[in-house]
């Protein structure tokens, strides 16, 4: 392709002050000695002697004070005093708690011992009086219970309808009348002031409970305390109803939410009454700090609750405000807990009773976690009454509701688990004894599976793991009909995933557990257990055992495509395997790993699993690899991710997939086998053609491969390496046009051309640069950047500046003429349609002047090794310099024409800025000993200031720079120039 640059004639431009430019004549670039300039501009190294100074050393300030004493009968006297060691403000803020102060304090054993002892005492006190972050709160279990215990049967609920009694009482009524009215209101609940709603779905039931909770808050805020209490009593009564027994745990969660709300409202109400002069009570207040009014109100609440006739609502409502005992007596809570524990013995239904115990434990842990005796007594009461589960009453109830006994037993798990968690919390020594006692009681109860499961769930994993074989023996002796054994093995497996059992028992534990798991017929039960025990296997055994377990999973989940209902568990298994096996050569040598992946038939799930594997590979693979096993497996996985991309795939998802594939490509290295490396990139290009970021990475990788080849050959290519480098260049030249982003293509053409030039592939480099020049004309006016349309001028300006820097060292083609690439680029720039109010075209022309000035030097500022640039080809030939000067004249004419068009009032500021910009270019690159160029620079300086838009500080600094330059050798002409450059004020 031939580029012909049509040189525009120099026109007579606008005049300032009288004659701006009559005839410029040839451009005169100043001669540059780049080595000398680098030496002059190099920063001087100055040795620093800090002496005793250190930035972290304490500051000592000496302050002198002068006081004048002007008392009657005395003369003025002056006194001075000095104070040392004045604390600087930063140290005073830190108050000695900065890391350096603490480090220094460690040298003082007395201080250290005192601090440690105080900290330990404080921690021990906090541990005994408060629940820490290591205690799993009830809120974490709430969502799980609601999701697990559901029903499709119809439910019923009693709604409070309100009462009109007592509304006629006036403010002048006697106190006794008011009390009698409130007692009548409480009796209304017993007299049928409620409405029963039948045939509610589970969601309707939940909505009604939420309505009651809101009604409670509304009644309280409107000062209808009795109505609020009646709502709470009514809700508490619902906990005695086991009509739909499988929903009872969820009902318990919903109702206790209302009780918690009520308890908080009452406590906050009484606490607000204790405020004195708007100062609230401290956190650890004593009853002596509580005024009589607050105490009377608190007692009134307890008396109201004591008058509730039914046991269950009376128990729950009193437990909800248990914390309020702090206002009455120091021992109030410790006295009430045993009484409430004894009250539960009066509840006949064992399921209702165990959840009442769980609620009391929950409240007890919130208000008095140190009172473990009551919690222990609560649980032992449950053990004494545990036989009720097998009684006729319970069995008849299950028959009526068509509920199987194993399902019924699972309803107890949340309550028992919570009770045992409370008992075992922060008592390691006691926990060991307690665990042993629990195991003995389980044996006495015939190894009851329900209790055994709760014990394994509640106690610390280290305690359970140390007694793994004992628990396995107890599990084997459990009755299969009551509580399924596989659930017990699940609980045991969860503990062994957190703590290691004795080393000698590990294989036996796995064998005993897997004997039970592999016999499970229900695929869902099987996969739930297998998911837990896979982690134990990966943690303690080799790939042989892992492969055996995976093979067994495939065997159980393949028939009837059972795996389609178990994708979450199968994903979890994959996650656990790659969590413990970071060596991917070992992972892919596990015989059943890849067949296991074949079970993921659903595309979305399969892609997520592939992403998980690739993330693990990128995270844990420390060194590059060429292992064929790894490469083939990961290529297949990456291909799966790539093939999932379609027209509906989100851009974020594409970026994520491309980043994972790029991470894999970067980790592949065949060492010195560059041809094999290139073959891999060619194969990857064919496999991942739909993801542009991957193609971009491949182009960069191939360019890097070419440069590594050059490095190995030290720039002296043989026939073989030269052919290989040309193959790399051809790869890039073929791949770049398939990209959609125009600036991506431009930058890759430039980068690849630079690589080709560095490898002495001159014709290939010319092809890249010609393609870039041709592409410039296709740049749109606006481009999409992060979802927003922006002008492309700034991006084009940046690219062209980089391009000019490269063109300096590109030698001319012998058949294309002088500076054929520069001329072609200038043609494209001239024909390009720029923004109407943009000056980027002129800025580009100014940068072209920088390039052309550098081209006239005898030796260029930089070169490409083993490539002769135009300074060597032409050797300063006069014809070459004349061609360069002609281009300079034409470019300057274009700049001056543009400055002339900016003479309108609304564009004068732009004219000023461009004039100064052009002036600086001439100052840096022009030979100002030439009179015409010198006059042009003066005219530009005056134009920049003419209309008052020049920045005065910039102009002053520029003039100072010129004056400094005038003192340098061979720069005396700058002195005359400085005298001709006046500074004009804005006024």
N, C-alpha and C positions, 0 to 999 in steps of 0.2 A: 504494500500500500504506500503510495507517494503522498507526502504532505507538502503543500505549497503555501507559503505564507505571503500574502499580498501586503506589502508594506504601504501604510497610509502616508501621504505627504504631510510634512510638518506645516501646520496652519499657523497663521498669525493669531496669537492669543490675546486675551484682555491685557490692558496696560495698567501697571501700578508701580510707582506713583505716576510716571509719565510713560515710560516704555517698560513693559514687563519683559518681553523677549522678542527681539527682532529676528535673530537667527542663532540657533543654539550651536550648530557645528557638531563635530564628532564628540561622542561621550569619552571622557577621560577618567578612567578608573585609577585610583592611586595604587602604587606598588606596595605589596604587603610582604613583610618578613614574619611569617607566622611563628617561627621558633623564638625570635626576639620578643615578639608581642606576648607570647606565653610566659616568658621569663619575667617580663615587666609586670604582668598582671598577677603573677603568682603571689599568694599571701606570704608574708614574712613570718617565720616561726620565731616566737618570742618565749624564752624560758620564763617560767613562773615559779616564784619562791613564796610559798604560803607561810613559811615560818611556823608559828604556833597557831595560826588560824585554821579552824575547821568549821564547816557550816553547821555541824551538830553540837558544837561546843557551847556550853552556857555563856550567855552574855553578861558581862559585868559592867554596870553603868555607874559612873561617879557623878553625883549631882551636887552642884554647888549652890548654896542658897545665900542670898544677901538680904539682911533685914535692917531696916532703919527704925531706930527707937526715937520717937519724938514725944517724950513725956515732959511734962512741965518740970522745969528745974534741972533738966539733964541735957547733955549735948548728944548729937547724933552719933551713934556707934554702929559699926559694921561687924557682923559675925558671919563666918562661913562654916558650913558643915558638909561633910561628904558621907554619902551612904553607898555602900557597895552591895553587890549581889542583888540588885533589883531584878525581880522576876519579869521576864519578857512575857508579853500577852499570850503567845502561843503556848508556853509552858504552863501558864496559869489555867488556860482552858483545859489542857490535857490532865492537869491535876495529878501528875505523876503516873498516869496509866498508859503512857506511850510505851511501845515495845522496848526501847532502849532503857527506860527507867526500870521496867520490870526485870530486864536482863541484869541490870546493875544490882537491883535489890536481891537477886538470887545469891549474891556473894555474901550477904549477911545472914548467917544461919538463924539468929534469934528472930529477926524479922520474918524470915521464911517460915520458921516453925509456928510463930504466932499467927501468921496469915493462913497457913495451911490448916491449923487447928480450928480457927474461926470459920473458915470455909467449910470444913468437914461438919462442924456442929450445925451450921446453917443448913447444909445440904441434908443432914440427917433429920433435922426438924422439918424441912420442907417435904422430905420423902414420906414422913409419917403423917403429915397433916394435909397433903394435897396430892391429887392424881397428876402424874406427869404425862408428857407427850408419848411415852412408850406404852401407855395404856390405850388399847383400841376403844374408842368411844362408841356409845350406843348408836349414834348417828350413822356410823359406817355399816352397821348391821341392818339398819332400818330398811334401806332400799332393797337389800338382798331378800329380806323376809317378805316384803310386799310383792316382789317379783316371783318368789318361789311358791308361796301359799295362795293360790287363787282358786276360784270355783266358777262353775257355770250354772249352779243352782240359784233359785230365787231366795232373796234375803228379806228380812223385815226389820223395822226400826220404829221406835216410839219417839214422836216429836213433841216437845213442850209447846203448849198452845197459849200460855200466858193466863193471867187472872186479872179480873177487874176489882177484886176485893181490896179494900183499904185505900182506894184511890181518892175517896171523898175526905180523907183526913186533912184537917187544916193545920196551919202552922201553930195554932194555939192549942192543939191537942195535948193531953197529958202524956207523960213518958210511959206510963203503964199502958195507955191505949195504943201507943206506937209499938210497944213490945208485943202486945196481944195481937195486933194486926200482922206483924211479921211472922209470929208463930202460926197464925192462920194461913199465911201464904205458904209456909213450909208444908203445912198439912195438905194444901191443894194438890200437891204431887201425888199424895196417896188417894185422893178423891177423884182421880180420873181427869185432871187437867192436861191431858196428853192425847195424842192421836197416833194410832198405829198405821204405818205404811207397809203394805204387803207387796210381794212379787217384784222386788227391786233387783235389778241386775247388780253385779259387783260394782260397776262404774257409778250407777245411781246411788248405791250405798255410800261409796266414797264421797260423792258430791254432797250427800245429806250430812255426813259427818263434818265435812268442811264448812257447810252452812251453820252447823251447830257451833263450831269453833269460832266462826265470825260473829254469830249471835252472842256468844259469851263475851267477846271483846266489845261489841256494841253496848251490851247491857252494862258492862263495867264502866265504860267511858261515859255513859249517861247516868251514872251513880245509882244503878239498879242492882245493888250487890246481892240482894236476896234472889233475884231472877238469875243472876250468874251462878249462884250456888245451886239452884234448882236444876239448871242445865247440866252442871257437872255431876250432880247426883244421878240424873237421868242417864247420862252417858255411862257412868260407872256401872249402872245396873245391866247395861248391855253385855258386860263381861261375864255375867252369870249365864248367858244364853249360849248353848253349844248346839243349837239346832242344825247349823251347817258346820260341822266340826272341822273339816279340812281348811276352812277359812279363818279359824279362830286365831292363829298367830298374827295374821294381817289385821284382824279386828283389834287385837291387843295393841298393835303399833299405833293404829289410828286413834283409839280412845285415849291411850296414854299421852298422845300429843296434846289433847285437850286438857288432860290433868296437869301436864307440865305448864301449859299456858296459865291455868288457874293458879297453880302454886307460885309462879313468878309474879302474877298480878298482886296476889295477897302480900307476898314478901316485900315487893316494891312499895306497896301502899303503906305498910307499917314502917318501913325504913324511912319513907318521906316524912312520916309524923315525928321521927326522931331528930330531924334537922333543927339545929339551934342557930339562929342568926345566919341562916342559909349555909351553914357548915355541916356537911354530912358526917356520919359516923365513920371511923376508920374501919379497915377491912376486918381486923381482929378485935372488934369491940366486945366489951363485957356487958352483961345485963345491967350493971350499975349505971352505964351510960344512957340507958333507955328511960325516957320519961314515963310518968304514970299513965298518960293518955294512950301512948303507944302500947304499953303493957295491957291496959284494959281492953283495947281493941283486939289485941292478939288473943287474949283469953276469950273474948266474945266469939271469935272465929272457932276456937277449939270447942267451946260449949255448944255452938250451933251444930258442929259436926258430930259431937257426941250424942245429939238428939236424933240422929238418923237411925231409923229402926232396923234396916237391913244390914247384914254384916258386910257384904262385899262393897257396896258404895261407901259405908262408913270407913272401912279399911283403906280404900283407895284414896278417898278425899283427904283423910288425915295424913296418909303417907305423902300426898302431894304437897302439903304445907308443913312437912316435918322440919324443914329448915327454920321455920318461924319460932321453934323452941329456943333458938339462940337469944330471943328478946326477953325470955322469961327466966331462964335458969342455965347455969353453966353445964349442969348435968342433965338438962332436959332431953337432949337427943339420945344420950346413952341410956336413959331410963325408958324412953318410948320405944326404942328398937326391939328390946326383948318382948315388950307387951304386944307390939304389932306382929312379931314373929309367932307369938302364941295364938293370936287371933286367927292366923291362917289355918290352924289346926281345926277350926270349925267349918272350913270349906270342904264339902263332901266330894265334889268332882275333882279327881286327881289332876286333870289337865288345867282346870281353872286355878287350882291351888298352886301348881308349879309356876304358872305365870305371875301369880300374886307374889310368890317368893322372888321371882326374877325382878319384879318392879321394886320390891323393897330393897333388894341388893343394889339396884341401880340408884335409887334415891340415897341409900346409905353410902355408896361410893362417892356421891356428889357432895354430901354434907359432912360425913365423918368417916373417911376411908381408913382411919386408924382403928376403928372399932371392928376388928376382924372376928371377934368372938361371936357376935350376933350373926355375922354372915355364915360362919361355920355351923352354928346351931341351926340356922335356917336350912342348910343343905342336909344335915343329919336328920332333921325332921322329915325331909323329903324321902330319905332312904328308908326311914321307918314305915312310911305310908306307901312305899313303892308297890307293895303287893296288891294294892287296890286296883292297879291296872289290869290285873287278871281276874278281878271280881265279876260277878254276874251283872251288876249294874252297867259297867263299862261294856261288857261283851254284848248285852242286849241292845245298848245304844248303837253299837257298831253295826249290828244286824239290821236295825231299823233304818240306818242311814246308808246301808250297803257299802261300808268302808272296811277295807281289809286291815287286819291287825298290823302288818308291817308298815303300811301307810300311816296308821294311827300313831305308831311309835315315833315316826319322823317328826310329828307335830311337837314332840317334847324337846327336840334337839336345840332350838334357839334359846329356850329358857334355861335348860341345864348347862349348856355351853357358857351362857352368860354368868350364871351363878358360880361355876367353877373358875371362870376367868377372874372374877372378883376375889375369890378366896385365894387364888394362887398368885395374885399380883404383888410384886416386890417383897417376897418372903422366900428367898432361895433355900435357906436352911429349913424353914417350916415346910416349904413346898415338897422337899424330898421326903420328909416324914409323912406329909399329907398324901403324897402320891402313893407311897407304900401302903398307907392305910386304905386309900381308895381301891387299890388293886386287891387287897384282902377282902374288902367288902364286896367287890364285884364277884370274887370267887365264892363268897358265902351266898350271894344271890344267884348262884348258878351261872356265873360269867354272863351276866345280863349284857346283851350287845348294845342296847341303847346307852346305858351308863358307861360302858367301856368306850364307846365312840366319843362321848362327851369328855371323858377323862383325857383321851388322846388329843382332843381339840383344844382343851383349856390349858394344859400344863405346857411349860416351855419345851421346845423341841429337843434340847440337849438331854433333858431328863427322860423323855420318851425313847430317844435313839439309844441311850445307854442300856435300856431294858427291852430292846427290840425283840429278842428271842422270847422273853417272858410274855410279851404282848401277843406274839404270834401263837404261842402255846394256848393262851387264853382265847384267842380268836378261833382257833381250830376246835375248841370245846364248846363254843357258843351254839345255841339252838338256831338253825338256819331259818326256821319258820317265823321267828320274831323279827329280827333285824338282819337284813342281808349281809353276808360276810364280806362281799366285795366292797361295801361301803366302809367297813372297818379297815380293810386293806388300803382303801383310798386315804383314810385319815392317817394311817400309819405311814403311807408313802409320802404324804405332805410333810410330815415331821422329818422323815429321812432326807427330804430334799433340802431341809434347812440345817440339819445337823448330821454329823457322820456317826454311824454305829461302830462298835468295835470291829477292827479290821478282820479278825478271824471269823466273824459272823456274817460278813457282807454277802458272800456267795450263797450261803445257806438261806439268808433272808430273801434274796432274789428268787431262789428256787421255790421256796415255800409259798411266796406271794404269787409267783407266776403259775404255779400249779392250780391255784384257785381262779386266777384271772382268765387263763386260757380255756377253762371249762364253761365260761359264761356263754349262754346261747343268745341273749339279747345284745345286738350290736351296740346299742347306746350305752348299756351298762359296761360292756367290755371296753369301749373306747374311752369312757370316763376314767376307768382304772388304769388302762394302758398309758394314757396321757400323763398320769401322775408318776408312774414307775419308770417311764422312759428317762426322766431326768435323773433318777437314782442310778439307772444303768449307765448313762453317759458319764456320770460323775465319778463312778468307781471302777468301771470295767473297760475292756479294750473294744476295738471295732468288731471283733468276732461276736461278742455278746450283744452289741448294739445291732448288728446285722440280723442276729437271731430274733431279737424283739421286733424289729421292723418287718421281718418276714412273717412273723405271727400276726402282726397288725394287718398286713396285706391279705393274709389268708382269711381272717375273720371279716374284713370290711369289703372284700371284692364281691362275694355272692350277693345277688339281688341288688347290686350297686348301692350297698348300704353306706358307702363312703359319701354319697351325695347328701346325707343327713348329718354328717359329722365333719364338715369342713373346718369349723372353728377348732375342734380338738386335733385334727390332723395338722392344721397350721401351727398349733401350739407345739406339737411333737417336733416338727421341722425346726421351729425356733429354738427349742431346747437342745436339739442335736447340734446345731451350728453354734450355740452358745458355748458348748463344752468342747467342740472339736474345731480348733482354729486352723489346723493344718489341712489345707484343701486337697492336697494329694492323698492324705489319709482319708479324708471325708469321701472323696469320689471313688476311693478303692473299697469303701463299704459296699458289699455286693448288692444289697437291697435298697440303697439310697435312691438311685435314679428310678428303679421300678416303683418306689414309694411315691415319687413325684408324679408318676403317670396317673395316680388316683385323682389328681386335681383336674377334673374334666371341665369344670366351669371356668370360662376364660378369665373373668375378673379375679377369681380366687387364685388361679394359676399365676397370673401376673403379679399379684401381691406376694405370693410365695417366692417367685423369682426375684422380685425387688428385695425381699428380705435376705435372700442368699447373697445377692450382689453387694448389698450394704455391708454384710458381714465380711465378705472377701476384701472389699476396699478398706475396711477398718482394720482388719487383722493381718492382711498379707503385707509383710514388711519388705520383702525383696521381690524384684521382678522374676518372672517365671517363663519357662518354655516347655514345661511338662505337658506332653500331648494329652494326658488324661484330663488335666485341669483345663487346657485350652478347648478341647472338644466339648467337655461338659458345659463350660461357661459360654462358649459360642452358642450352644443350643439354648441355654437359658436366656442369653441376650437376644437371640433370634425370636424367642417366644415373646419377650417384652416388645420388641420392635414390631412384630406382626400384629400386636394388639392396637396399634395406632391406626385410627381412621379419621374420617372427616369430622366426627363428633368429639374427638379427643380434645380435652382442654389444653391450652398452651402450657399451663403449669405442669400438667402431667407429662407432656412431651419433654419439657425441660428436665424433669426429674429422671425420666427414663434415659434421656441422652446423657445426663451427668453420670449415671451408673455405668452405661456402656463405655463412655469415655474413660472412666476410672479403670475399667478392665483393660482397655486398649493401652493405656499408659503403663500398665503393669506387665505387659508382654515384651520380652526382650530375648532375642536369640544370640546375644553377644556379638561376636565378630561375623556371624553368618548373616550378612546384610541382605543377601538375595532372599533368604528364607523370611527375613523380616518384611521385605517388600512384598513378598507373596502373601504373607498374612494380611498386610494392609489392603492388598487388592481384593482378597476374599472378604474382608470386613466391609469394603466399599460396596460390594455386590449384595451383602446381607443387610446392611443398614442404610439403604439409599433413601428412606423416607424421613430420616431425622437429620436435618441440616447441621445441628451442632456436632453430630458425629462425623459428618463429611468434613467439616471445618477442622476438627481435631485430626482426622486422617491426613489432611493436607499439611498441617503443621508437623505432624509426626514424620511424614515423608521428607519434608524439607529438613527436619532435624537429622534424619537418616543420611541425607546427602551431605550435610555439614560434618557429621561424624566420619563419613567416608573421607572427606577432605582432610579432616584432622589426622586420621590414621595414615594417610598418604603424605601428610605434611605439605599439601598443596600440589604435589607432583604426581598427577594422575597417570596411571598406566593405561594401556588400551582397554583393559577389562574394566577398571574402575571408572574410566571416562564414559564408557558405554552404560555402566550401571547408573551413574549420576544422570545421564541423559534420560534414562528410563524413569528415574524419580521425577525429573522435570516434566516429562511427558505425562506422568500420572497426575501431577498438579494441573497442568494445562488442560487436560481432558475433564477433570473433576470440577474446576472452578465455575464453568458456565452453567452447571446444574443447580447452583445456588440461587436463591431468590433475592436476597438482600443485596442491593446494588453497591453499598459502601463496603459490605463484606467482600464482594468480588473485587472491588477496586484495591482494597488493602491486601488481599491475598495475591492479586496480580503483582503488586509492587513487591511484596515480601518474597514471592517465588522468583521474581525477576532478580532480586538481590542475591538470592541463593544461587541461581543459575550463573550470575556474573561472578560470584565468589568461586565457582567451580569452573571458570573459564569457558562456559557454554555461551558464547557471545550471541550467536544467532538466536538461541532459545531465549536469552534475556531480552533481546530486541523484540521478539514475538510477544513476550509478556508486557513489555512497556507499550508496544503499539496497541495491544488489546485494551490496556488501561486508558490510553489516550482516546481511543474510539468510544470507550464506555462513558467517559466524562460527559459527552453530549447527551447521554440518556438519563442523567441524574434528574429526578423530578424536582419541582419547586418545593414540595413539602414531603416529609417522610414521617412514618409512624415511630415514635419513641416512647416506649412504656405506655402504649395506649393513647398517646396524645399526638396530634399532628403538629409538627414543628418545621420551620424553614430549614432547608438543607444547605443554605449558603455557608453557615459556620463549619459544618462538617466537610463541605467541599474545600473550603479554604485550608482547613487543617491537613486534608489529604494532599492537596497540591503543594503545600510547603514541604511535606515529607518527600513528595515526588521530585521537587526541584533539587533537594539535597542529594538524591540518588543520581539525578541526571548529570551532576557535576562530574562524576567519575565514569560515566558511560561513554565509551569511545564511539566516534562517528563510524557509520557503515561506509565502506569505500565506494559503494554504488549509489548511496542515497544523498550525498551532498553534505555540506557543513551544517551541523546542529539540526539535523532533520527531525529529531524527536522534539526538540524545543520549539521549532517552527510549527510543527503539527499541533503541539499542545497550545501554542498561542492562537492558532487558528480556531481551535475548539473553544477556547476561553472567549475569544472575540464574538463568536457566534452564539454563545450560550445566553439564554434569557435570564437575567438577574432580577432580583426584587427591585421595585421602582425606587424605594428609598434606601437602597443598600449601596455601600461603598466598598463592598468586598472585591469587586472587580479591580478597582484601583489598588487595593491592598495586595492583591495577587500580582498585579503589574509591578508594584514596588518590590515584591519578593523576587520577581523575575530579574530586576536590576541587580539584586544581591547575587543571584546565580551568575548573571553575565559578567559582573565585576570579578567574581572569583575565577571565571573561565579565562580572563585576560592575564592572570598571574603566571609568572614563569614556572612556579611549582605550586601545585594545588595543596590545599590544607590537609587533605586526606586522600588515600588511594585504596584500591583493592589489590591485594597481593597477587602478583603475577598477571595483572591486567594493566596494559598501557592505556592511560587516559589521554585526553586530547593535548595535555601539556607535553606529553612525550611524543605523541604522533605529529603534532604541528611544530613543536619546538619554538613557539613564539613567532610563527610565520606572520608576516605583515598582512597577507591576504586574509588569513583567519581572523586576525585582530580587527581588520576592517569590517568583516562580516558581523562580528560581535558588536562593534560600535554602531553599525547600521541598525541592528536589532534594538540596541539601547535607544537610539534616537527615536525610533518608531514607538517604543514603549513609553518614552518620556512624553512624546506628543499626545499619546492617548491619555496619559495622566493629566496633562495640562488642559486638554479638551474637557475632561470631566470636571476639573476644578472650575473652569469657566461656566459650566452649566449650573454650578452651585452658587451663582452670584445673586440668586433671589433671596429676599429677606428671610423666608422660612428655612433656608438651607445654609445660612451664613455660618452657623455653629459647626456644621459638618465640614464646610469649606476650611474653617480655621483648623480643625483637627487634622484634616488630610494634608493641609499645607505644612503643618509642623511635622507630620509623619514623613512626608517626602523630604523635608529639609534634613531631618535626622538621617535619612538614607543617604543623601548626598554627602552629609558630614562624615558618615562612617565609611563610605565606599568610593566617593568621588575625589578626584585630584583638584583641590580648590586653588592650586596655583594657576589653573586655567581661568582666564579672566571672565569668559562667558559663563562658565559653571559657577564661578564665584559670585557673579552678579545674579544668577538665577537663585542661588541660595539666599542672598540678601532679599530679593523680591519675595521669596516664599516666607521668610521670617516676617517681613512687614505685612504680608497678606494674612498671616496667622493672627496678627495683633490688630488688624485694621478696624474690625467692628467690635472689639472688646470682648470677644469670646475666648481668648487665650487664657490659660491658667497661669497666673503670675508666678506662682512658685515653680512651676515647670520651666517657664521661660528663664527665670533667674538661675536655676540649677544648670540649665543647658548652657547659658552664657558663661557661668563659672567653669563648666567643663571645657569649653573652648579656650578659655584663658589658661587653664592648667595645661591643656594640650600644646599651647603655643610655647611653653617652656621646654618641651621635649626637642631632641635633635631633629633637624630637618622639618620642623613644624613652625618655623618663624612666621610663615604667611598667615597663621591663625591669629597673630597679633593684629594685623591689619583688618582681618575679618571681624574680630571682636569689636573693633572701633566702629565698624559700619553697621553693627546690629544694635539699634536703640531699644530700650525698654519703654513701652508706652503704658501709661496707667489706663484703667478701665474708664475713668472719667473723661 
